């Protein structure tokens, strides 16, 4: 069992604490935070034996790996301390405040020989592994041409200002660090992490300069295109559509699927569904419109549980998945370029 400690006591912690407990390869043994009394309360809730300060956690001999759920603007020094203490690290998203910082963290983990992953849970799902196979191994869509990715969740500006996302020193990307991380990552995933050549973005900012909502166009030199919509200005939407020369793949709930979920694939005419996978609590397999069954592992578990399962396996195998590192750094790079464009009222920003 991989012994996990959690650094932080914010709103996301209970969900991932439960995921650690639900994973059959991990156990939760420590919660540390800037407010030890909050850590103690969480320990009592989840039956965890140890709590204390962040330093106590990172130096504890009872902990093998740390999930760092601290605000982005203050997280990097604690990530480096965890790495220096030979702890494997799973970092909340966005992974860093800049691409330079992201590269420094991933380089430090590699040098120390510890496993590094960011907490983009949907990328770790078995469903996502099936989609990757459809796109890049089976190539059922042919050459990919266009991606449209969305994640929004409405929050009044007043509420955002009162929270961490409304403070530039704590979350320098604002809403884009939370809601933009997923669709930017989905676009890069679809194009197998080939970086766009340029981006053009428009945004809505609050009066304190924090990004509230964003619309982007990403372009590749070979003519491929992607569009993105993310932020706090619109109701909950979480879907992406990938269009190729031979078909279309659409996922309507890629970030947080309910028990009943589906992925659809349409052939060249789009007249009828050639594939239609549905995941239900009663059927632990993907059932396609062609009558095929595509078995996946742990499909009934939440994405978060599969994330910790994959992380624990990487630690057991002592092998870093380089795609995890690449996705982390590439996503921050694109977000940086998007923000630079938005600050210039949509002027195209080149990405090397």
Buried (B, 14 or more C-beta within 10 A) or exposed (E): EBBBBBBBBEEBBBEBBBBBBBBEBBBBBBBBBBEBEBBBBBBEEBEBEBBBBBEBBBBBEEBBBBBBBBBBBEBBEBBBBBBEBEBBBBBBBBBBBBBEBBBBBBEBBBEBEBBBBBBBBBBBBBBBBBBBEBBBEEBBBEEBBBBBBBBBBEBEBEEBBEEBBBBBEBBBBBBBBBBBBBBBBBBBBBBEBBBBBBBBBBBBBBEEEBBBBBBBBBBBEEEBBBBBBBBBBBEEBBBBBBBBEBBBBBBBBBBBBEEEBBBBBBBEEEEEBBBBBBBBEEEEBBBBBEEEEBEBEBBBBBBBBBBBBBBBBBBEEEEBBEEBBBBBBBBBBBBBBBBBBBBEEBEBBEBE
